[in-house]
Amino acid sequence: MADQNTFHLIIASVGETFFDGAASSATFPTSNGEITVLPHHEAFVTTLQAGKILVHAPSHEAKVFEVTSGVLEISANRATVLL
């Protein structure tokens, strides 16, 4: 569950979940350029292009995920990436 300084992030494809947990920030390669999402971000949906998703966990650990395409949806302090 996300607290005041985090949001819940899921990065998944059909049959596989790559990340499912709290994040303090995440940067995504969208079709309109790179964006960084923080807790309580405004709701929206966008497509992803090839690049890297950079996730910062509350423990200050960074994780990187290579993507070729996908969809990002943000709503109610949750972000979901479908690859």
Secondary structure, 3 states (H helix, E strand, C coil): CCCCCCEEEEEEECCEEEEEEEECEEEEEECCEEEEECCCCCCEEEEECCEEEEEECCCCCEEEEEECCEEEEEECCEEEEEC
